[in-house]
Amino acid sequence: MKILWWVSLVFVITNVGALAEGPQLNSPRVVFQVDRGFVAQVADVASGRSAPMNEEQRKEAEKTIVGEFSDVKHVRGILSMGRYSDPDSAQSSFSILLGDAPHLDGQYAIFGKVTKGDETLRKLEELPTRREGIFVMPVERVTILSSYYYDTELESCERERGILKRRLAASAVEIERQRMKCFP
């Protein structure tokens, strides 16, 4: 398998809960596991949502992908699919590696790598956590409100970078406005 995207990700996260939204498949995602030096795992669409799904959305959310494994190593910043014991059971849960994890090599589908934004990964690792069974979970709910990506081949293109910066700034303003409205 060829890695489809080497991406730069900027996650806008909050640990005070999700914003109220209509039932959409792309509603905010919950980081349910943060294990320092190992992984931050994002819940799948069906179980990580605060909004209900209609039947069509549930069918989409329950689809699985065929495991596509490569020789790419699981190192800090790698994005790979979460799954159950069946190698073809990945849905929409994914992991962001916070450290090297060679025991995952060749077993999980890798679809990208964080190329910029390591400060966000460090912030995730600094969150207070608690152990719950086999999981190390954040004490407070962590929600990804938005994310951005761009192909690193376009990195030198000033126009696209400018657009990305403006979108991020607009998102930050909107998030703060919603936060002040919902959590005065």
Backbone as numpy.savetxt, mean C-alpha at the origin, in Angstrom:
# Nx Ny Nz CAx CAy CAz Cx Cy Cz
9.00 -13.70 -15.05 8.16 -12.52 -15.05 9.03 -11.28 -15.05
8.65 -10.32 -15.80 9.35 -9.03 -15.82 8.63 -8.09 -14.87
9.38 -7.35 -14.09 8.77 -6.36 -13.21 8.09 -5.32 -14.09
6.83 -5.07 -13.83 6.08 -4.13 -14.66 6.41 -2.69 -14.35
6.57 -2.36 -13.10 6.80 -0.97 -12.72 7.91 -0.88 -11.71
8.83 0.02 -11.94 9.70 0.49 -10.86 9.10 1.85 -10.56
8.60 2.00 -9.39 7.76 3.16 -9.11 8.32 4.02 -7.99
7.88 5.24 -7.99 8.11 6.13 -6.88 6.77 6.29 -6.21
6.69 5.95 -4.94 5.42 6.03 -4.23 5.48 7.09 -3.15
4.42 7.82 -3.03 4.24 8.72 -1.91 2.90 8.34 -1.31
2.91 7.81 -0.11 1.66 7.46 0.56 1.29 8.59 1.50
0.06 9.05 1.41 -0.45 10.02 2.35 -1.22 9.18 3.37
-0.68 9.11 4.57 -1.28 8.23 5.57 -1.75 9.03 6.78
-2.67 8.46 7.49 -3.13 9.04 8.74 -3.38 7.90 9.71
-3.21 8.15 10.98 -3.48 7.11 11.95 -4.71 7.42 12.78
-5.62 8.24 12.23 -6.83 8.57 12.96 -8.08 7.99 12.31
-7.95 7.13 11.33 -9.10 6.48 10.72 -9.36 6.95 9.31
-10.23 6.23 8.64 -10.52 6.52 7.24 -11.52 7.64 7.10
-11.44 8.34 5.98 -12.44 9.35 5.65 -13.71 8.66 5.18
-14.84 9.27 5.44 -16.09 8.71 4.97 -16.18 8.89 3.46
-16.42 7.81 2.75 -16.54 7.86 1.29 -17.66 6.93 0.86
-18.09 7.11 -0.36 -19.06 6.19 -0.94 -18.40 4.86 -1.21
-19.18 3.81 -1.44 -18.61 2.48 -1.67 -17.90 2.39 -3.01
-16.59 2.52 -3.00 -15.79 2.42 -4.20 -14.68 1.42 -3.94
-14.27 0.70 -4.99 -13.18 -0.26 -4.81 -11.88 0.44 -4.46
-11.74 1.70 -4.82 -10.50 2.39 -4.55 -10.58 3.25 -3.29
-11.49 2.94 -2.37 -11.57 3.71 -1.14 -10.32 3.46 -0.30
-10.08 4.28 0.73 -8.84 4.18 1.49 -8.53 2.75 1.94
-7.25 2.43 1.93 -6.76 1.10 2.30 -6.12 1.14 3.67
-6.23 0.07 4.42 -5.74 -0.01 5.78 -4.45 -0.81 5.84
-3.44 -0.24 6.50 -2.20 -0.96 6.78 -2.47 -1.74 8.06
-2.56 -3.07 7.97 -2.91 -3.83 9.16 -1.72 -4.47 9.85
-0.58 -4.46 9.22 0.61 -5.03 9.86 1.80 -4.12 9.60
2.53 -3.79 10.65 3.76 -3.02 10.52 4.79 -3.68 11.41
5.64 -4.47 10.82 6.66 -5.22 11.56 8.02 -4.62 11.19
8.59 -3.82 12.11 9.85 -3.10 11.85 10.91 -4.00 11.22
11.53 -3.51 10.16 12.60 -4.24 9.51 12.12 -5.40 8.67
10.81 -5.62 8.61 10.28 -6.74 7.82 9.26 -6.25 6.80
8.05 -5.88 7.24 6.99 -5.63 6.27 5.92 -4.69 6.82
5.33 -3.91 5.91 4.07 -3.21 6.16 3.09 -3.85 5.19
2.02 -4.43 5.72 1.08 -5.14 4.86 -0.24 -4.40 4.81
-0.75 -4.23 3.58 -2.00 -3.51 3.33 -3.12 -4.54 3.14
-4.22 -4.32 3.84 -5.35 -5.25 3.78 -5.97 -5.29 2.38
-6.59 -6.41 2.06 -7.26 -6.52 0.77 -8.48 -5.61 0.73
-8.99 -5.37 -0.45 -10.10 -4.44 -0.64 -11.31 -4.85 0.19
-11.64 -6.12 0.22 -12.86 -6.57 0.90 -12.78 -6.38 2.41
-11.67 -6.74 3.04 -11.61 -6.66 4.50 -11.00 -5.37 5.01
-10.39 -4.57 4.15 -9.75 -3.34 4.60 -10.56 -2.10 4.35
-11.82 -2.25 4.01 -12.68 -1.11 3.67 -13.55 -0.72 4.84
-13.89 0.56 4.89 -14.87 1.02 5.86 -16.24 1.16 5.22
-16.31 1.16 3.90 -17.57 1.31 3.17 -18.07 -0.05 2.69
-19.38 -0.28 2.68 -19.91 -1.55 2.18 -19.75 -1.66 0.67
-19.79 -2.90 0.17 -19.69 -3.15 -1.28 -20.99 -3.72 -1.79
-21.32 -3.38 -3.04 -22.46 -4.03 -3.67 -21.97 -5.37 -4.24
-22.87 -6.14 -4.81 -22.53 -7.48 -5.31 -21.46 -7.44 -6.40
-21.58 -6.51 -7.33 -20.60 -6.41 -8.41 -19.20 -6.09 -7.86
-19.13 -5.17 -6.91 -17.85 -4.82 -6.30 -17.26 -6.01 -5.53
-18.12 -6.75 -4.82 -17.63 -7.91 -4.07 -17.05 -8.96 -5.02
-17.71 -9.21 -6.16 -17.18 -10.17 -7.14 -15.81 -9.75 -7.63
-15.65 -8.45 -7.92 -14.35 -7.94 -8.37 -13.29 -8.12 -7.28
-13.68 -7.79 -6.06 -12.73 -7.86 -4.94 -12.30 -9.29 -4.63
-13.13 -10.26 -4.94 -12.81 -11.65 -4.62 -12.00 -12.35 -5.72
-11.77 -11.69 -6.84 -10.98 -12.30 -7.90 -9.55 -12.51 -7.42
-8.92 -13.57 -7.92 -7.53 -13.84 -7.56 -6.65 -13.75 -8.80
-5.35 -13.63 -8.57 -4.41 -13.60 -9.68 -3.52 -14.84 -9.62
-3.06 -15.24 -10.76 -2.14 -16.36 -10.85 -0.78 -15.89 -10.36
-0.13 -16.69 -9.53 1.18 -16.32 -9.01 2.21 -16.21 -10.12
2.90 -15.10 -10.17 3.98 -14.88 -11.14 5.23 -14.59 -10.33
6.15 -15.53 -10.30 7.31 -15.41 -9.45 8.55 -15.17 -10.29
9.51 -14.46 -9.73 10.70 -14.05 -10.48 11.95 -14.26 -9.64
13.08 -13.90 -10.22 14.35 -13.98 -9.51 14.66 -12.69 -8.75
13.78 -11.70 -8.83 13.99 -10.45 -8.11 13.92 -10.75 -6.62
14.84 -10.17 -5.88 14.95 -10.42 -4.44 14.01 -9.52 -3.64
13.50 -10.05 -2.55 12.67 -9.28 -1.63 13.58 -8.47 -0.70
13.78 -7.22 -1.06 14.62 -6.31 -0.28 13.77 -5.08 0.08
14.30 -4.23 0.97 13.57 -3.03 1.41 13.02 -2.27 0.19
11.74 -1.91 0.28 11.10 -1.13 -0.77 10.38 -1.93 -1.83
10.55 -3.25 -1.84 9.86 -4.08 -2.83 8.37 -4.13 -2.50
7.53 -4.09 -3.54 6.08 -4.25 -3.40 5.73 -5.63 -3.93
5.10 -6.44 -3.08 4.72 -7.78 -3.55 3.33 -8.12 -3.03
2.70 -9.02 -3.76 1.32 -9.41 -3.46 1.27 -10.24 -2.18
0.22 -10.01 -1.40 -0.08 -10.88 -0.27 -0.93 -12.04 -0.79
-0.87 -13.16 -0.11 -1.68 -14.31 -0.54 -1.80 -15.29 0.61
-2.64 -16.30 0.41 -2.76 -17.40 1.35 -1.76 -18.48 0.95
-1.89 -19.69 1.48 -0.92 -20.75 1.17 -0.95 -21.17 -0.30
-2.09 -21.02 -0.96 -2.19 -21.32 -2.39 -1.44 -20.24 -3.18
-0.44 -20.60 -3.99 0.33 -19.59 -4.71 -0.50 -18.76 -5.69
-1.70 -19.22 -6.04 -2.58 -18.50 -6.97 -3.74 -17.82 -6.24
-3.56 -17.47 -4.97 -4.66 -16.92 -4.18 -4.56 -15.42 -3.91
-3.60 -14.73 -4.52 -3.45 -13.29 -4.27 -4.68 -12.54 -4.78
-5.11 -11.57 -3.98 -6.24 -10.73 -4.38 -5.74 -9.29 -4.47
-6.02 -8.48 -3.47 -5.59 -7.08 -3.54 -4.72 -6.67 -2.36
-4.45 -7.58 -1.44 -3.54 -7.30 -0.34 -2.11 -7.27 -0.89
-1.31 -6.35 -0.39 0.08 -6.32 -0.82 0.97 -5.89 0.33
2.24 -6.14 0.18 3.23 -5.82 1.20 4.25 -4.84 0.65
4.72 -3.98 1.53 5.84 -3.10 1.25 6.94 -3.58 2.17
8.04 -4.05 1.61 9.11 -4.59 2.43 9.85 -3.46 3.15
10.02 -3.63 4.47 10.74 -2.66 5.29 12.16 -3.12 5.58
12.52 -4.24 5.03 13.85 -4.80 5.19 14.01 -5.96 4.22
15.17 -6.59 4.23 15.40 -7.74 3.35 14.68 -8.96 3.91
14.06 -9.75 3.03 13.31 -10.94 3.44 13.56 -12.05 2.43
14.76 -12.65 2.45 15.11 -13.67 1.46 14.20 -14.90 1.51
13.56 -15.15 2.66 12.66 -16.30 2.75 11.40 -16.13 1.89
11.14 -14.93 1.38 9.99 -14.69 0.51 10.35 -14.81 -0.98
11.66 -14.83 -1.28 12.11 -14.86 -2.67 11.52 -16.05 -3.43
11.02 -15.76 -4.64 10.48 -16.80 -5.50 9.13 -17.34 -5.08
8.50 -16.77 -4.04 7.23 -17.28 -3.55 6.08 -16.28 -3.63
6.41 -15.01 -3.83 5.39 -13.97 -3.88 5.61 -13.11 -5.11
4.52 -12.73 -5.77 4.60 -11.94 -7.00 5.02 -10.51 -6.68
6.14 -10.08 -7.23 6.65 -8.73 -7.05 6.13 -7.88 -8.21
5.62 -6.68 -7.88 5.11 -5.83 -8.95 5.71 -4.44 -8.95
6.62 -4.16 -8.05 7.22 -2.83 -8.07 8.23 -2.64 -6.96
8.78 -1.44 -6.91 9.77 -1.08 -5.89 9.66 0.41 -5.62
9.70 0.77 -4.35 9.72 2.17 -3.96 11.08 2.73 -4.34
11.10 3.74 -5.19 12.37 4.35 -5.61 12.61 5.68 -4.92
11.56 6.29 -4.43 11.65 7.52 -3.65 10.59 7.44 -2.58
10.83 8.05 -1.45 9.83 8.05 -0.39 10.20 7.15 0.77
11.49 6.85 0.94 11.90 5.99 2.05 11.53 6.61 3.40
11.37 7.94 3.44 10.98 8.59 4.70 9.60 8.12 5.14
8.73 7.80 4.20 7.41 7.27 4.54 7.54 5.88 5.16
8.43 5.06 4.62 8.66 3.74 5.21 9.22 3.87 6.62
10.12 4.82 6.82 10.68 5.03 8.18 9.58 5.46 9.14
8.67 6.32 8.69 7.56 6.75 9.56 6.68 5.57 9.94
6.42 4.68 8.99 5.63 3.48 9.30 6.34 2.65 10.37
7.65 2.50 10.24 8.40 1.69 11.21 8.43 2.30 12.61
8.25 3.61 12.69 8.29 4.30 13.98 6.96 4.24 14.74
5.90 3.76 14.09 4.59 3.71 14.74 4.60 2.74 15.92
3.88 3.08 17.00 3.74 2.12 18.10 2.93 0.91 17.61
3.34 -0.29 18.02 2.67 -1.52 17.57 2.33 -2.41 18.76
1.50 -3.41 18.49 1.15 -4.44 19.48 1.12 -5.78 18.75
1.42 -6.84 19.43 1.37 -8.18 18.83 -0.03 -8.73 19.01
-0.56 -9.27 17.91 -1.88 -9.91 17.93 -1.75 -11.20 17.16
-1.57 -12.29 17.86 -1.32 -13.58 17.21 0.01 -13.53 16.50
0.02 -13.86 15.20 1.26 -13.84 14.43 1.56 -12.46 13.85
0.63 -11.51 14.01 0.79 -10.20 13.40 1.32 -9.17 14.39
2.12 -8.24 13.88 2.53 -7.06 14.62 1.75 -5.91 14.01
0.80 -5.39 14.79 -0.16 -4.43 14.25 0.05 -3.05 14.84
-0.25 -2.01 14.05 -0.17 -0.65 14.61 -1.21 -0.49 15.71
-0.87 0.26 16.75 -1.80 0.49 17.86 -3.01 1.25 17.36
-2.79 2.25 16.52 -3.90 3.02 15.94 -4.06 2.67 14.48
-5.26 2.84 13.97 -5.55 2.54 12.57 -4.69 3.41 11.65
-4.08 2.81 10.65 -3.28 3.53 9.66 -3.97 3.34 8.32
-4.31 4.44 7.68 -5.05 4.40 6.42 -4.25 5.09 5.33
-4.13 4.44 4.19 -3.53 5.08 3.02 -4.64 5.85 2.33
-4.54 7.15 2.33 -5.57 7.98 1.72 -5.34 8.16 0.24
-4.09 8.18 -0.18 -3.80 8.28 -1.60 -2.38 7.82 -1.85
-2.12 7.46 -3.08 -0.77 7.09 -3.48 -0.56 7.55 -4.92
0.67 7.79 -5.26 1.03 8.23 -6.59 2.15 7.37 -7.10
2.20 7.16 -8.39 3.33 6.45 -8.97 3.65 7.07 -10.32
4.88 6.90 -10.69 5.26 7.28 -12.04 6.40 6.39 -12.47
6.49 6.18 -13.74 7.54 5.37 -14.32 8.85 6.13 -14.19
9.87 5.48 -13.63 11.13 6.18 -13.40 11.79 6.62 -14.70
11.40 6.06 -15.85 11.95 6.52 -17.12 11.52 7.96 -17.42
10.45 8.42 -16.80 9.96 9.78 -17.00 10.54 10.75 -15.98
11.42 10.26 -15.12 11.92 11.07 -14.02 12.52 12.39 -14.48
13.17 12.41 -15.60 13.81 13.64 -16.06 12.83 14.60 -16.74
11.65 14.19 -16.93 10.67 15.01 -17.64 10.02 15.99 -16.65
10.41 17.23 -16.71 9.97 18.24 -15.75 8.45 18.45 -15.75
7.83 18.37 -16.90 6.39 18.60 -16.96 5.65 17.60 -16.09
5.94 16.30 -16.25 5.27 15.27 -15.47 5.58 15.41 -13.98
6.80 15.75 -13.65 7.16 15.94 -12.24 6.38 17.10 -11.65
6.23 18.17 -12.42 5.48 19.33 -11.95 4.01 18.98 -11.69
3.43 18.22 -12.60 2.04 17.78 -12.43 1.91 16.94 -11.17
2.81 16.00 -10.96 2.78 15.14 -9.78 2.88 15.97 -8.51
3.78 16.95 -8.47 3.93 17.80 -7.29 2.66 18.59 -7.01
2.04 19.13 -8.06 0.80 19.89 -7.86 -0.33 18.99 -7.34
-0.43 17.77 -7.87 -1.46 16.84 -7.40 -1.24 16.48 -5.94
0.00 16.23 -5.57 0.30 15.89 -4.18 -0.04 17.05 -3.26
0.31 18.28 -3.64 0.00 19.45 -2.83 -1.51 19.62 -2.69
-2.25 19.43 -3.78 -3.72 19.55 -3.73 -4.31 18.47 -2.83
-3.78 17.27 -2.90 -4.27 16.18 -2.05 -4.02 16.49 -0.58
-2.85 17.01 -0.26 -2.52 17.33 1.13 -3.49 18.39 1.67
-3.81 19.38 0.86 -4.75 20.42 1.28 -6.13 19.81 1.53
-6.59 18.97 0.61 -7.90 18.33 0.75 -7.95 17.42 1.97
-6.90 16.67 2.20 -6.85 15.77 3.36 -6.92 16.58 4.65
-6.17 17.65 4.72 -6.20 18.49 5.92 -7.57 19.10 6.12
-8.22 19.54 5.05 -9.57 20.11 5.15 -10.56 19.06 5.67
-10.49 17.83 5.13 -11.37 16.76 5.59 -11.07 16.38 7.05
-9.79 16.36 7.39 -9.41 16.00 8.75 -9.97 17.02 9.73
-9.86 18.30 9.39 -10.38 19.35 10.28 -11.89 19.28 10.39
-12.57 18.89 9.30 -14.03 18.77 9.31 -14.47 17.58 10.16
-13.76 16.44 10.02 -14.16 15.22 10.70 -13.58 15.08 12.10
-12.41 15.66 12.32 -11.72 15.52 13.60 -11.25 16.89 14.09
-12.22 17.75 14.50 -11.84 19.14 14.90 -10.92 19.17 16.10
